[in-house]
Amino acid sequence: MKKDTLEYRMMMEHNRMKIPNSKLLSGSLVGKYPISLDGGRTTIFISDLSKEAETREKYQVRKDNKLFFFVKKPKV
């Protein structure tokens, strides 16, 4: 007879076999590199250190665009 009770389905050991390792490591900082942005106020973690410059540039562009919407436009 197969064990198909609710308790068996909810056991972590049973479910772990079906979950890929990439999802089990989500939120983990293993193999990630910290990048400090905005004068140390913001820290993000990336997996590829060669993309540090690109990440900094994207952050700055997003920050500038976000601030653009909150600035009062001069009346003409």
Stockholm file with secondary structure:
# STOCKHOLM 1.0

chainA/1-76         MKKDTLEYRMMMEHNRMKIPNSKLLSGSLVGKYPISLDGGRTTIFISDLSKEAETREKYQVRKDNKLFFFVKKPKV
#=GR chainA/1-76 SS CCCCCHHHHHCHHHHHTTSCHHHHTTTCCTTCEEEEEGGGTEEEEESCGGGHHHHHHHHHHHHHHHHHHHSCCCCC
#=GC SS_cons        CCCCCHHHHHCHHHHHTTSCHHHHTTTCCTTCEEEEEGGGTEEEEESCGGGHHHHHHHHHHHHHHHHHHHSCCCCC
//
